[in-house]
Amino acid sequence: MNTSFRITKLSKSDKAQFVALISRAFSREPLFLHLFGDPEHSLMARRKAIAFVSFMFENEDLLGAYVVELPNTHMLQRIG
């Protein structure tokens, strides 16, 4: 399978959409659940996750986002 990717710089107008997408995408991820709580049962958990993801921006510019998880890695090794 040949998949091409295009990297595009986000602008200020993309921030709200990016923050909403990333905070929802990771809402059930074990580390997010541990840090912020369950967003399905807590408005505060949702707000904390959104605030955390919002810090990826500085002066309304996205600094960066990178997610890597190696296969077959023990949970504690990934966090440390």
N, C-alpha and C positions, 0 to 999 in steps of 0.2 A: 504494500500500500504506500503510495506516495502522497504525503500531505504537506502542503506548503503553509507556512505561517508568515504573517506580516506583523511586525512590531510597529505600533503606532503610539506616538506621544499623546498622553491624555492632557486635556486642557481643564481649566477651572470649571467649565460647564459639565465635565464628566465626573466630578468628585462625588456628588450625591448618588449617582447611579453606580459608580464603582464601589463606594462604601456599602450601599445596600446589597449589591451582588456578593461581595466578598464576605460580609458578615453573615448573610444567609447561607452561602456555600459552605462555610466552616462552622455553622451553628451546632452541628452534631458531632464535630470532631472532638475526640476525647480531651485534648488539652484545652480547647475553648470551654467545654463543659466543666472542666475542673476549675479553670480560672474565673469564669463568669457565671456559671450556673446554667440551668436549663431554660432556654429562651421560649420554649413552648409553654412553660408554666410561670415565667417570671418576666414582667416588663423590665425590671431592673437588669436582668441578665441580658436582654436584648440591647438595652441602652449602653451597658458596659462594653459589649462586643462592638457596637457601632462606634463608640468613643475610641476604643483601641485601634480599630481599622482606620479611623479618621486621622490618627497620628502618622500614618504613612505619607501624609501631605505636609508640606511646609510652605507657608505663604501661598496656599492654594495650588501648589505644584506637587504632583506625585513624585516622591523621592525614589520609590521603587517597590516592587513586590516580586517575591521569588518563593516558590514552594517546591521543595524537593523532599521526597521520601524514598529512601532506598528500600528495595524489596527484601523481605526476610530479615528485617532489623528488629531486634528486641525493643519493646516500648521504652524502657529506661535508657537505652543507648541513643534513641532518637531525641529524647528530651535533653540529655546531658551534653 
